Each structure stands twice: as C-alpha cells, then as structure tokens.
Amino acid sequence: MDFYTNASYLDWDEAWDYQPGFTVELKSQPGTLHIVESYDPMMVPPVWLADDPMPHYPHELRVISQSSKYTCPLQPQMATLQPQLCRL
C-alpha cells in the first residue's frame, strides 16, 4: 500500500491546516477574516467558524495565519517549581 495515496494521509494534512484558532478568509468574501472554531473530519462540510453558524468546505477557505496558540514556550520559567504546561 502506498502511504501517500492513502485517504487518511490527506485528512491529516487538512486537519492540520484548519486547526482551532487559525485565521481564515472565505474566498467568496475577500477581506473578511474568520477564526476556525473546530474541524471535524466526520462532518460534511468539516470546518466550523467561530462567527458563522454554517460549516464550510476547505476549498471555500484560504488560510491567512496559523496561530501559535498551541505552542509551548521555548524556555521554561524558573520562578515556579511547578511543571510548565502548554497554553491551550
């Protein structure tokens, strides 16, 4: 089986592109920015926006920026003795 032609591989790429917190633009409404609320691969269409009650297909959207919302700090804070957790 060729890994790169497997449908699940493509789904992971799409899930990465539309993570919650990422900023997108509707191609039909250029200049109007939206925040991705959730991506559910079991739903059709799979992308839900925070300020839009209708879900969208990925081909309707353009990713503007990928938030650093889910990143861990590069240097741990030494002021606390508690383990450093990633911000969600």
N, CA, C and O atoms as a CHARMM CRD file, in Angstrom:
* protein
*
  352
    1    1 MET  N      0.84500  -1.18400   0.00000 PROA 1      0.00000
    2    1 MET  CA     0.00000   0.00000   0.00000 PROA 1      0.00000
    3    1 MET  C      0.88900   1.24500   0.00000 PROA 1      0.00000
    4    1 MET  O      1.81900   1.35300   0.79900 PROA 1      0.00000
    5    2 ASP  N      0.60300   2.15400  -0.87500 PROA 2      0.00000
    6    2 ASP  CA     1.35000   3.40900  -0.96400 PROA 2      0.00000
    7    2 ASP  C      0.80000   4.39700   0.05600 PROA 2      0.00000
    8    2 ASP  O     -0.36600   4.78700  -0.01200 PROA 2      0.00000
    9    3 PHE  N      1.64300   4.80100   1.00200 PROA 3      0.00000
   10    3 PHE  CA     1.20700   5.67000   2.08900 PROA 3      0.00000
   11    3 PHE  C      0.68800   7.01300   1.58500 PROA 3      0.00000
   12    3 PHE  O     -0.28900   7.53400   2.12200 PROA 3      0.00000
   13    4 TYR  N      1.31700   7.57400   0.57300 PROA 4      0.00000
   14    4 TYR  CA     0.97000   8.91200   0.12100 PROA 4      0.00000
   15    4 TYR  C     -0.31400   8.98000  -0.69400 PROA 4      0.00000
   16    4 TYR  O     -0.81700  10.07600  -0.94500 PROA 4      0.00000
   17    5 THR  N     -0.85200   7.85300  -1.10800 PROA 5      0.00000
   18    5 THR  CA    -2.13200   7.87000  -1.80300 PROA 5      0.00000
   19    5 THR  C     -3.26700   7.45900  -0.88300 PROA 5      0.00000
   20    5 THR  O     -4.42300   7.41500  -1.30400 PROA 5      0.00000
   21    6 ASN  N     -2.95100   7.16000   0.35700 PROA 6      0.00000
   22    6 ASN  CA    -3.96400   6.77100   1.32600 PROA 6      0.00000
   23    6 ASN  C     -4.79900   7.99400   1.70400 PROA 6      0.00000
   24    6 ASN  O     -4.24500   9.06600   1.95000 PROA 6      0.00000
   25    7 ALA  N     -6.12000   7.84600   1.75400 PROA 7      0.00000
   26    7 ALA  CA    -7.01600   8.96300   2.06000 PROA 7      0.00000
   27    7 ALA  C     -6.78900   9.51300   3.46100 PROA 7      0.00000
   28    7 ALA  O     -6.95900  10.71300   3.67800 PROA 7      0.00000
   29    8 SER  N     -6.41200   8.67200   4.41500 PROA 8      0.00000
   30    8 SER  CA    -6.22200   9.16100   5.78400 PROA 8      0.00000
   31    8 SER  C     -5.04500  10.13200   5.86500 PROA 8      0.00000
   32    8 SER  O     -5.05000  11.03300   6.70400 PROA 8      0.00000
   33    9 TYR  N     -4.04100   9.96300   5.00800 PROA 9      0.00000
   34    9 TYR  CA    -2.90800  10.88800   4.97600 PROA 9      0.00000
   35    9 TYR  C     -3.38500  12.28100   4.56800 PROA 9      0.00000
   36    9 TYR  O     -2.96200  13.27500   5.16000 PROA 9      0.00000
   37   10 LEU  N     -4.24100  12.36300   3.58500 PROA 10     0.00000
   38   10 LEU  CA    -4.76200  13.64500   3.13500 PROA 10     0.00000
   39   10 LEU  C     -5.62500  14.28600   4.20600 PROA 10     0.00000
   40   10 LEU  O     -5.60600  15.50700   4.36000 PROA 10     0.00000
   41   11 ASP  N     -6.37200  13.49800   4.94200 PROA 11     0.00000
   42   11 ASP  CA    -7.20400  14.02600   6.01300 PROA 11     0.00000
   43   11 ASP  C     -6.36100  14.66800   7.10600 PROA 11     0.00000
   44   11 ASP  O     -6.76000  15.68600   7.67300 PROA 11     0.00000
   45   12 TRP  N     -5.19700  14.08800   7.41200 PROA 12     0.00000
   46   12 TRP  CA    -4.32700  14.67100   8.43600 PROA 12     0.00000
   47   12 TRP  C     -3.80100  16.02000   7.98500 PROA 12     0.00000
   48   12 TRP  O     -3.71300  16.94500   8.79200 PROA 12     0.00000
   49   13 ASP  N     -3.45000  16.15400   6.72100 PROA 13     0.00000
   50   13 ASP  CA    -2.99000  17.44400   6.19400 PROA 13     0.00000
   51   13 ASP  C     -4.08600  18.49300   6.31700 PROA 13     0.00000
   52   13 ASP  O     -3.83000  19.62300   6.73300 PROA 13     0.00000
   53   14 GLU  N     -5.28300  18.12200   5.96000 PROA 14     0.00000
   54   14 GLU  CA    -6.40800  19.04700   6.03200 PROA 14     0.00000
   55   14 GLU  C     -6.71400  19.42100   7.48100 PROA 14     0.00000
   56   14 GLU  O     -7.00200  20.58200   7.77500 PROA 14     0.00000
   57   15 ALA  N     -6.65400  18.45100   8.37800 PROA 15     0.00000
   58   15 ALA  CA    -6.89800  18.72100   9.79700 PROA 15     0.00000
   59   15 ALA  C     -5.85000  19.68000  10.34700 PROA 15     0.00000
   60   15 ALA  O     -6.17400  20.52400  11.18300 PROA 15     0.00000
   61   16 TRP  N     -4.61100  19.57200   9.90000 PROA 16     0.00000
   62   16 TRP  CA    -3.55900  20.48300  10.35100 PROA 16     0.00000
   63   16 TRP  C     -3.82200  21.90600   9.84700 PROA 16     0.00000
   64   16 TRP  O     -3.62700  22.87200  10.58500 PROA 16     0.00000
   65   17 ASP  N     -4.26200  22.03500   8.59800 PROA 17     0.00000
   66   17 ASP  CA    -4.49400  23.35000   8.00200 PROA 17     0.00000
   67   17 ASP  C     -5.64000  24.10800   8.64800 PROA 17     0.00000
   68   17 ASP  O     -5.66600  25.33800   8.60400 PROA 17     0.00000
   69   18 TYR  N     -6.58500  23.40100   9.24600 PROA 18     0.00000
   70   18 TYR  CA    -7.78100  24.04900   9.79900 PROA 18     0.00000
   71   18 TYR  C     -7.93000  23.77900  11.29200 PROA 18     0.00000
   72   18 TYR  O     -9.00800  23.40800  11.75700 PROA 18     0.00000
   73   19 GLN  N     -6.84500  23.96700  12.03900 PROA 19     0.00000
   74   19 GLN  CA    -6.88900  23.80000  13.49200 PROA 19     0.00000
   75   19 GLN  C     -7.65100  24.95000  14.13500 PROA 19     0.00000
   76   19 GLN  O     -7.66700  26.05800  13.59900 PROA 19     0.00000
   77   20 PRO  N     -8.28600  24.69800  15.28700 PROA 20     0.00000
   78   20 PRO  CA    -8.96600  25.78100  16.00500 PROA 20     0.00000
   79   20 PRO  C     -7.99500  26.91400  16.32500 PROA 20     0.00000
   80   20 PRO  O     -6.86200  26.68200  16.74700 PROA 20     0.00000
   81   21 GLY  N     -8.45700  28.13200  16.11600 PROA 21     0.00000
   82   21 GLY  CA    -7.63700  29.30800  16.38000 PROA 21     0.00000
   83   21 GLY  C     -6.97100  29.88000  15.14200 PROA 21     0.00000
   84   21 GLY  O     -6.50400  31.01900  15.17200 PROA 21     0.00000
   85   22 PHE  N     -6.91400  29.12700  14.05800 PROA 22     0.00000
   86   22 PHE  CA    -6.30500  29.63200  12.82800 PROA 22     0.00000
   87   22 PHE  C     -7.23900  30.66100  12.18500 PROA 22     0.00000
   88   22 PHE  O     -8.46100  30.54600  12.28300 PROA 22     0.00000
   89   23 THR  N     -6.66100  31.65100  11.53500 PROA 23     0.00000
   90   23 THR  CA    -7.43400  32.68700  10.85000 PROA 23     0.00000
   91   23 THR  C     -7.58700  32.29900   9.38700 PROA 23     0.00000
   92   23 THR  O     -6.61600  31.95100   8.71600 PROA 23     0.00000
   93   24 VAL  N     -8.83000  32.36500   8.90500 PROA 24     0.00000
   94   24 VAL  CA    -9.12200  32.02900   7.51100 PROA 24     0.00000
   95   24 VAL  C     -9.96500  33.13500   6.89000 PROA 24     0.00000
   96   24 VAL  O    -10.52600  33.98400   7.58300 PROA 24     0.00000
   97   25 GLU  N    -10.03500  33.09800   5.57500 PROA 25     0.00000
   98   25 GLU  CA   -10.83600  34.04400   4.81200 PROA 25     0.00000
   99   25 GLU  C    -11.72800  33.23200   3.88200 PROA 25     0.00000
  100   25 GLU  O    -11.27400  32.27500   3.25700 PROA 25     0.00000
  101   26 LEU  N    -12.99000  33.61400   3.79400 PROA 26     0.00000
  102   26 LEU  CA   -13.86700  32.98400   2.81500 PROA 26     0.00000
  103   26 LEU  C    -13.48700  33.50700   1.43700 PROA 26     0.00000
  104   26 LEU  O    -13.39600  34.71800   1.24000 PROA 26     0.00000
  105   27 LYS  N    -13.26700  32.61500   0.48900 PROA 27     0.00000
  106   27 LYS  CA   -12.88800  33.04100  -0.86200 PROA 27     0.00000
  107   27 LYS  C    -14.00100  33.84800  -1.52000 PROA 27     0.00000
  108   27 LYS  O    -13.73400  34.69100  -2.37600 PROA 27     0.00000
  109   28 SER  N    -15.25600  33.59300  -1.12200 PROA 28     0.00000
  110   28 SER  CA   -16.38200  34.33200  -1.69200 PROA 28     0.00000
  111   28 SER  C    -16.53800  35.71900  -1.08000 PROA 28     0.00000
  112   28 SER  O    -17.25700  36.55800  -1.62300 PROA 28     0.00000
  113   29 GLN  N    -15.85800  35.97300   0.06700 PROA 29     0.00000
  114   29 GLN  CA   -15.91300  37.27900   0.74000 PROA 29     0.00000
  115   29 GLN  C    -14.49500  37.73700   1.07500 PROA 29     0.00000
  116   29 GLN  O    -14.12000  37.73400   2.24800 PROA 29     0.00000
  117   30 PRO  N    -13.70300  38.12700   0.09000 PROA 30     0.00000
  118   30 PRO  CA   -12.32000  38.53300   0.35500 PROA 30     0.00000
  119   30 PRO  C    -12.25900  39.69900   1.34200 PROA 30     0.00000
  120   30 PRO  O    -13.06700  40.62600   1.28000 PROA 30     0.00000
  121   31 GLY  N    -11.28900  39.63500   2.24900 PROA 31     0.00000
  122   31 GLY  CA   -11.10600  40.68800   3.23200 PROA 31     0.00000
  123   31 GLY  C    -11.84500  40.45400   4.53400 PROA 31     0.00000
  124   31 GLY  O    -11.58000  41.14400   5.51800 PROA 31     0.00000
  125   32 THR  N    -12.76200  39.50300   4.57000 PROA 32     0.00000
  126   32 THR  CA   -13.49200  39.18600   5.79300 PROA 32     0.00000
  127   32 THR  C    -12.80400  38.01300   6.46600 PROA 32     0.00000
  128   32 THR  O    -12.77300  36.90800   5.92600 PROA 32     0.00000
  129   33 LEU  N    -12.25200  38.25700   7.65000 PROA 33     0.00000
  130   33 LEU  CA   -11.49900  37.22300   8.35500 PROA 33     0.00000
  131   33 LEU  C    -12.36900  36.50900   9.37500 PROA 33     0.00000
  132   33 LEU  O    -13.24300  37.11000   9.99900 PROA 33     0.00000
  133   34 HSD  N    -12.11600  35.22100   9.53200 PROA 34     0.00000
  134   34 HSD  CA   -12.84400  34.38100  10.47700 PROA 34     0.00000
  135   34 HSD  C    -11.84000  33.52200  11.24100 PROA 34     0.00000
  136   34 HSD  O    -10.73000  33.27700  10.76800 PROA 34     0.00000
  137   35 ILE  N    -12.23500  33.07400  12.40900 PROA 35     0.00000
  138   35 ILE  CA   -11.41700  32.18400  13.22800 PROA 35     0.00000
  139   35 ILE  C    -12.02000  30.78300  13.16000 PROA 35     0.00000
  140   35 ILE  O    -13.22800  30.61600  13.32600 PROA 35     0.00000
  141   36 VAL  N    -11.18400  29.78000  12.91700 PROA 36     0.00000
  142   36 VAL  CA   -11.65500  28.39500  12.88900 PROA 36     0.00000
  143   36 VAL  C    -12.01500  27.98000  14.31300 PROA 36     0.00000
  144   36 VAL  O    -11.19400  28.07600  15.22500 PROA 36     0.00000
  145   37 GLU  N    -13.24200  27.52100  14.49000 PROA 37     0.00000
  146   37 GLU  CA   -13.68700  27.04300  15.80100 PROA 37     0.00000
  147   37 GLU  C    -13.37600  25.56300  15.96200 PROA 37     0.00000
  148   37 GLU  O    -12.89100  25.13400  17.00900 PROA 37     0.00000
  149   38 SER  N    -13.65800  24.78500  14.92200 PROA 38     0.00000
  150   38 SER  CA   -13.36400  23.35300  15.00600 PROA 38     0.00000
  151   38 SER  C    -13.28300  22.74500  13.61400 PROA 38     0.00000
  152   38 SER  O    -13.78300  23.29300  12.63100 PROA 38     0.00000
  153   39 TYR  N    -12.63700  21.60100  13.57500 PROA 39     0.00000
  154   39 TYR  CA   -12.54600  20.79500  12.35400 PROA 39     0.00000
  155   39 TYR  C    -12.96800  19.38700  12.74200 PROA 39     0.00000
  156   39 TYR  O    -12.37300  18.77400  13.62900 PROA 39     0.00000
  157   40 ASP  N    -13.99100  18.88200  12.07900 PROA 40     0.00000
  158   40 ASP  CA   -14.49600  17.54700  12.37500 PROA 40     0.00000
  159   40 ASP  C    -14.51400  16.74000  11.08200 PROA 40     0.00000
  160   40 ASP  O    -15.39600  16.94100  10.24700 PROA 40     0.00000
  161   41 PRO  N    -13.54800  15.82300  10.89700 PROA 41     0.00000
  162   41 PRO  CA   -13.47400  15.07500   9.63900 PROA 41     0.00000
  163   41 PRO  C    -14.67200  14.16300   9.39500 PROA 41     0.00000
  164   41 PRO  O    -14.87100  13.68500   8.27800 PROA 41     0.00000
  165   42 MET  N    -15.46600  13.92100  10.42700 PROA 42     0.00000
  166   42 MET  CA   -16.63900  13.06700  10.25700 PROA 42     0.00000
  167   42 MET  C    -17.85500  13.86200   9.77900 PROA 42     0.00000
  168   42 MET  O    -18.88400  13.27400   9.44600 PROA 42     0.00000
  169   43 MET  N    -17.74500  15.18000   9.74200 PROA 43     0.00000
  170   43 MET  CA   -18.84300  16.03400   9.28100 PROA 43     0.00000
  171   43 MET  C    -18.58200  16.46300   7.83700 PROA 43     0.00000
  172   43 MET  O    -17.43400  16.56900   7.40500 PROA 43     0.00000
  173   44 VAL  N    -19.65000  16.70400   7.11100 PROA 44     0.00000
  174   44 VAL  CA   -19.54100  17.21000   5.74600 PROA 44     0.00000
  175   44 VAL  C    -20.47200  18.40600   5.64000 PROA 44     0.00000
  176   44 VAL  O    -21.69000  18.24300   5.70800 PROA 44     0.00000
  177   45 PRO  N    -19.93100  19.59300   5.47700 PROA 45     0.00000
  178   45 PRO  CA   -18.54300  20.03500   5.43100 PROA 45     0.00000
  179   45 PRO  C    -17.89000  20.03500   6.81800 PROA 45     0.00000
  180   45 PRO  O    -18.58900  20.13100   7.82700 PROA 45     0.00000
  181   46 PRO  N    -16.56000  19.92900   6.87800 PROA 46     0.00000
  182   46 PRO  CA   -15.88100  19.68700   8.15000 PROA 46     0.00000
  183   46 PRO  C    -15.40500  20.90000   8.94800 PROA 46     0.00000
  184   46 PRO  O    -15.05000  20.74300  10.11600 PROA 46     0.00000
  185   47 VAL  N    -15.38100  22.10800   8.36500 PROA 47     0.00000
  186   47 VAL  CA   -14.78300  23.26600   9.04400 PROA 47     0.00000
  187   47 VAL  C    -15.87900  24.18000   9.59700 PROA 47     0.00000
  188   47 VAL  O    -16.74900  24.64600   8.86200 PROA 47     0.00000
  189   48 TRP  N    -15.81500  24.42600  10.91700 PROA 48     0.00000
  190   48 TRP  CA   -16.75500  25.33400  11.58000 PROA 48     0.00000
  191   48 TRP  C    -16.00900  26.59800  11.97100 PROA 48     0.00000
  192   48 TRP  O    -14.91100  26.53400  12.52300 PROA 48     0.00000
  193   49 LEU  N    -16.60900  27.74900  11.68200 PROA 49     0.00000
  194   49 LEU  CA   -16.01100  29.03700  12.01400 PROA 49     0.00000
  195   49 LEU  C    -16.69400  29.61300  13.24900 PROA 49     0.00000
  196   49 LEU  O    -17.87800  29.37000  13.48100 PROA 49     0.00000
  197   50 ALA  N    -15.93800  30.38400  14.04700 PROA 50     0.00000
  198   50 ALA  CA   -16.44600  30.89600  15.32200 PROA 50     0.00000
  199   50 ALA  C    -17.62900  31.84300  15.14700 PROA 50     0.00000
  200   50 ALA  O    -18.54000  31.83600  15.97400 PROA 50     0.00000
  201   51 ASP  N    -17.63800  32.64700  14.10500 PROA 51     0.00000
  202   51 ASP  CA   -18.69600  33.64700  13.94700 PROA 51     0.00000
  203   51 ASP  C    -19.62900  33.36100  12.76900 PROA 51     0.00000
  204   51 ASP  O    -20.28100  34.27100  12.25600 PROA 51     0.00000
  205   52 ASP  N    -19.69300  32.11700  12.34700 PROA 52     0.00000
  206   52 ASP  CA   -20.55100  31.73500  11.22700 PROA 52     0.00000
  207   52 ASP  C    -21.28400  30.45000  11.59800 PROA 52     0.00000
  208   52 ASP  O    -20.63900  29.44700  11.90300 PROA 52     0.00000
  209   53 PRO  N    -22.62100  30.45600  11.57800 PROA 53     0.00000
  210   53 PRO  CA   -23.37300  29.26900  12.00300 PROA 53     0.00000
  211   53 PRO  C    -23.32700  28.09800  11.01800 PROA 53     0.00000
  212   53 PRO  O    -23.73500  26.98900  11.36300 PROA 53     0.00000
  213   54 MET  N    -22.83800  28.33100   9.80500 PROA 54     0.00000
  214   54 MET  CA   -22.80200  27.26000   8.81300 PROA 54     0.00000
  215   54 MET  C    -21.38800  26.72300   8.64600 PROA 54     0.00000
  216   54 MET  O    -20.43400  27.50100   8.62500 PROA 54     0.00000
  217   55 PRO  N    -21.23500  25.40700   8.52800 PROA 55     0.00000
  218   55 PRO  CA   -19.90600  24.82900   8.27800 PROA 55     0.00000
  219   55 PRO  C    -19.47600  25.08400   6.83300 PROA 55     0.00000
  220   55 PRO  O    -20.29400  25.40500   5.97100 PROA 55     0.00000
  221   56 HSD  N    -18.17200  24.93400   6.59100 PROA 56     0.00000
  222   56 HSD  CA   -17.62200  25.20600   5.26100 PROA 56     0.00000
  223   56 HSD  C    -16.69900  24.08300   4.81400 PROA 56     0.00000
  224   56 HSD  O    -16.12200  23.36000   5.62600 PROA 56     0.00000
  225   57 TYR  N    -16.57700  23.95800   3.49000 PROA 57     0.00000
  226   57 TYR  CA   -15.61300  23.04300   2.89300 PROA 57     0.00000
  227   57 TYR  C    -14.25900  23.74400   2.81700 PROA 57     0.00000
  228   57 TYR  O    -14.20500  24.96500   2.66900 PROA 57     0.00000
  229   58 PRO  N    -13.16700  22.98600   2.91700 PROA 58     0.00000
  230   58 PRO  CA   -11.83600  23.59800   2.83000 PROA 58     0.00000
  231   58 PRO  C    -11.59500  24.37500   1.53400 PROA 58     0.00000
  232   58 PRO  O    -10.87700  25.37500   1.54900 PROA 58     0.00000
  233   59 HSD  N    -12.17700  23.93900   0.41300 PROA 59     0.00000
  234   59 HSD  CA   -11.94100  24.65600  -0.84500 PROA 59     0.00000
  235   59 HSD  C    -12.60700  26.03700  -0.86100 PROA 59     0.00000
  236   59 HSD  O    -12.31700  26.84800  -1.74100 PROA 59     0.00000
  237   60 GLU  N    -13.49800  26.31300   0.10600 PROA 60     0.00000
  238   60 GLU  CA   -14.13900  27.62400   0.20900 PROA 60     0.00000
  239   60 GLU  C    -13.30100  28.61200   1.01000 PROA 60     0.00000
  240   60 GLU  O    -13.60600  29.80500   1.03900 PROA 60     0.00000
  241   61 LEU  N    -12.23400  28.11800   1.66900 PROA 61     0.00000
  242   61 LEU  CA   -11.46300  28.92800   2.60800 PROA 61     0.00000
  243   61 LEU  C    -10.02200  29.11400   2.15800 PROA 61     0.00000
  244   61 LEU  O     -9.47600  28.29700   1.41700 PROA 61     0.00000
  245   62 ARG  N     -9.42100  30.19900   2.61700 PROA 62     0.00000
  246   62 ARG  CA    -7.99900  30.46700   2.40800 PROA 62     0.00000
  247   62 ARG  C     -7.39700  30.70300   3.79000 PROA 62     0.00000
  248   62 ARG  O     -7.86500  31.57500   4.52100 PROA 62     0.00000
  249   63 VAL  N     -6.37700  29.94900   4.15500 PROA 63     0.00000
  250   63 VAL  CA    -5.72400  30.11900   5.45100 PROA 63     0.00000
  251   63 VAL  C     -4.89800  31.40000   5.40300 PROA 63     0.00000
  252   63 VAL  O     -4.04500  31.57000   4.53200 PROA 63     0.00000
  253   64 ILE  N     -5.16300  32.30200   6.35600 PROA 64     0.00000
  254   64 ILE  CA    -4.45400  33.58200   6.42100 PROA 64     0.00000
  255   64 ILE  C     -3.28100  33.49100   7.38100 PROA 64     0.00000
  256   64 ILE  O     -2.16300  33.87200   7.03500 PROA 64     0.00000
  257   65 SER  N     -3.52700  32.98800   8.58800 PROA 65     0.00000
  258   65 SER  CA    -2.43200  32.83700   9.55000 PROA 65     0.00000
  259   65 SER  C     -2.69500  31.63800  10.44000 PROA 65     0.00000
  260   65 SER  O     -3.83600  31.30200  10.75700 PROA 65     0.00000
  261   66 GLN  N     -1.61300  31.01300  10.82600 PROA 66     0.00000
  262   66 GLN  CA    -1.68300  29.87500  11.72300 PROA 66     0.00000
  263   66 GLN  C     -1.26200  30.35800  13.09700 PROA 66     0.00000
  264   66 GLN  O     -0.11900  30.76500  13.30100 PROA 66     0.00000
  265   67 SER  N     -2.18100  30.31200  14.02300 PROA 67     0.00000
  266   67 SER  CA    -1.95000  30.81400  15.37300 PROA 67     0.00000
  267   67 SER  C     -0.88700  30.00500  16.09600 PROA 67     0.00000
  268   67 SER  O     -0.72700  28.80900  15.85100 PROA 67     0.00000
  269   68 SER  N     -0.17000  30.66300  16.98100 PROA 68     0.00000
  270   68 SER  CA     0.79000  29.96000  17.83700 PROA 68     0.00000
  271   68 SER  C      0.13200  29.61500  19.16300 PROA 68     0.00000
  272   68 SER  O      0.81100  29.43600  20.17300 PROA 68     0.00000
  273   69 LYS  N     -1.16300  29.52400  19.15600 PROA 69     0.00000
  274   69 LYS  CA    -1.95000  29.29600  20.36300 PROA 69     0.00000
  275   69 LYS  C     -1.57400  28.00500  21.07900 PROA 69     0.00000
  276   69 LYS  O     -1.63600  27.95100  22.30700 PROA 69     0.00000
  277   70 TYR  N     -1.18900  26.97500  20.35300 PROA 70     0.00000
  278   70 TYR  CA    -0.93800  25.67200  20.95100 PROA 70     0.00000
  279   70 TYR  C      0.54300  25.33700  21.06600 PROA 70     0.00000
  280   70 TYR  O      0.90700  24.16200  21.09500 PROA 70     0.00000
  281   71 THR  N      1.38700  26.33200  21.13000 PROA 71     0.00000
  282   71 THR  CA     2.81700  26.07600  21.23900 PROA 71     0.00000
  283   71 THR  C      3.28200  26.18800  22.67800 PROA 71     0.00000
  284   71 THR  O      2.68500  26.90400  23.48200 PROA 71     0.00000
  285   72 CYS  N      4.33900  25.48400  22.99200 PROA 72     0.00000
  286   72 CYS  CA     4.94200  25.55100  24.32400 PROA 72     0.00000
  287   72 CYS  C      6.04700  26.60000  24.31100 PROA 72     0.00000
  288   72 CYS  O      6.66300  26.83400  23.27100 PROA 72     0.00000
  289   73 PRO  N      6.30600  27.23200  25.44900 PROA 73     0.00000
  290   73 PRO  CA     7.40800  28.20200  25.49200 PROA 73     0.00000
  291   73 PRO  C      8.74600  27.50300  25.27500 PROA 73     0.00000
  292   73 PRO  O      8.91900  26.34900  25.66700 PROA 73     0.00000
  293   74 LEU  N      9.69100  28.20400  24.65100 PROA 74     0.00000
  294   74 LEU  CA    10.99800  27.61200  24.38900 PROA 74     0.00000
  295   74 LEU  C     11.83100  27.49500  25.65600 PROA 74     0.00000
  296   74 LEU  O     12.58400  26.53400  25.81400 PROA 74     0.00000
  297   75 GLN  N     11.70600  28.46100  26.56100 PROA 75     0.00000
  298   75 GLN  CA    12.46400  28.42800  27.80400 PROA 75     0.00000
  299   75 GLN  C     11.49200  28.31500  28.97300 PROA 75     0.00000
  300   75 GLN  O     10.58800  29.14100  29.10100 PROA 75     0.00000
  301   76 PRO  N     11.66200  27.30700  29.82800 PROA 76     0.00000
  302   76 PRO  CA    10.76100  27.17800  30.97600 PROA 76     0.00000
  303   76 PRO  C     10.97700  28.32700  31.94800 PROA 76     0.00000
  304   76 PRO  O     12.07900  28.86300  32.06300 PROA 76     0.00000
  305   77 GLN  N      9.92600  28.69100  32.63300 PROA 77     0.00000
  306   77 GLN  CA    10.03600  29.74900  33.62600 PROA 77     0.00000
  307   77 GLN  C     10.60600  29.15800  34.90300 PROA 77     0.00000
  308   77 GLN  O     10.07600  28.18300  35.43400 PROA 77     0.00000
  309   78 MET  N     11.68100  29.74600  35.39300 PROA 78     0.00000
  310   78 MET  CA    12.36900  29.21900  36.56600 PROA 78     0.00000
  311   78 MET  C     11.77400  29.73400  37.87200 PROA 78     0.00000
  312   78 MET  O     12.14600  29.25600  38.94400 PROA 78     0.00000
  313   79 ALA  N     10.86100  30.69800  37.80600 PROA 79     0.00000
  314   79 ALA  CA    10.30600  31.28300  39.02300 PROA 79     0.00000
  315   79 ALA  C      9.38800  30.31400  39.75700 PROA 79     0.00000
  316   79 ALA  O      9.20800  30.43800  40.96900 PROA 79     0.00000
  317   80 THR  N      8.81400  29.36700  39.05800 PROA 80     0.00000
  318   80 THR  CA     7.90200  28.42000  39.69800 PROA 80     0.00000
  319   80 THR  C      8.53700  27.04400  39.73600 PROA 80     0.00000
  320   80 THR  O      9.35400  26.69800  38.88400 PROA 80     0.00000
  321   81 LEU  N      8.15600  26.27800  40.71900 PROA 81     0.00000
  322   81 LEU  CA     8.65200  24.91000  40.82700 PROA 81     0.00000
  323   81 LEU  C      7.68500  23.91400  40.20200 PROA 81     0.00000
  324   81 LEU  O      7.96900  22.71800  40.14600 PROA 81     0.00000
  325   82 GLN  N      6.54400  24.40700  39.73100 PROA 82     0.00000
  326   82 GLN  CA     5.56200  23.53700  39.10100 PROA 82     0.00000
  327   82 GLN  C      5.95700  23.28700  37.65300 PROA 82     0.00000
  328   82 GLN  O      6.59700  24.13300  37.02700 PROA 82     0.00000
  329   83 PRO  N      5.57900  22.12300  37.11600 PROA 83     0.00000
  330   83 PRO  CA     5.90700  21.84700  35.71100 PROA 83     0.00000
  331   83 PRO  C      5.22900  22.85500  34.78900 PROA 83     0.00000
  332   83 PRO  O      4.10900  23.29800  35.04700 PROA 83     0.00000
  333   84 GLN  N      5.91700  23.20600  33.72400 PROA 84     0.00000
  334   84 GLN  CA     5.39000  24.16200  32.75200 PROA 84     0.00000
  335   84 GLN  C      4.48400  23.42800  31.77300 PROA 84     0.00000
  336   84 GLN  O      4.91000  22.45400  31.15300 PROA 84     0.00000
  337   85 LEU  N      3.25200  23.87600  31.62700 PROA 85     0.00000
  338   85 LEU  CA     2.30100  23.27000  30.71100 PROA 85     0.00000
  339   85 LEU  C      2.12900  24.16100  29.49400 PROA 85     0.00000
  340   85 LEU  O      2.32400  25.37500  29.56300 PROA 85     0.00000
  341   86 CYS  N      1.76700  23.55100  28.39400 PROA 86     0.00000
  342   86 CYS  CA     1.48000  24.32000  27.18900 PROA 86     0.00000
  343   86 CYS  C      0.16700  25.05800  27.37100 PROA 86     0.00000
  344   86 CYS  O     -0.75600  24.55200  28.00900 PROA 86     0.00000
  345   87 ARG  N      0.08600  26.26600  26.80500 PROA 87     0.00000
  346   87 ARG  CA    -1.16100  27.02500  26.85700 PROA 87     0.00000
  347   87 ARG  C     -2.13500  26.46400  25.83700 PROA 87     0.00000
  348   87 ARG  O     -1.74000  26.12700  24.72000 PROA 87     0.00000
  349   88 LEU  N     -3.39100  26.36100  26.20700 PROA 88     0.00000
  350   88 LEU  CA    -4.42700  25.93100  25.27300 PROA 88     0.00000
  351   88 LEU  C     -5.37600  27.04600  24.98900 PROA 88     0.00000
  352   88 LEU  O     -6.32000  26.87100  24.22000 PROA 88     0.00000
